[in-house]
């Protein structure tokens, strides 16, 4: 099993292109999984910056950072818990560490899709309203990739991977509803 950064990046690129052999570049060990959490920790502030830049400026940036940051962390924990419960229920715990590792590394690919929003807004190439459609596309493609990664990593039917991914969407959308409620509270 490969454990180098180069192999992981190649694996993510192959998964990004829907090539199943990309999954072979990751192992299922605890150490690799724990190290993979570095990517969400690095990328989350950049995602929060993008969210703030996409906002209409009605609310203070600090409030948006706090609310959306809390939503991201809580949603992440709930989605991991849902995946754990599924894996335990369907005897797939052997694949859980590999799934978490790949999902964390895949944050890099998703950030590559999000980076144009940050770039365009930072250099006034486009307005936040112009980027909303692209941001929606990135959000939806995330759930497609989540289903793909779940299906191949946990070795489950694609319908089940899609169901779990839609469950993730439910968690995130409920979190957004709570954030929107709290912003006006």
Secondary structure as UniProt FT lines:
FT   HELIX           5..16
FT   TURN            17..18
FT   HELIX           20..25
FT   HELIX           30..54
FT   HELIX           61..89
FT   TURN            90..91
FT   HELIX           93..95
FT   HELIX           96..122
FT   TURN            123..124
FT   HELIX           128..154
FT   HELIX           158..183
//
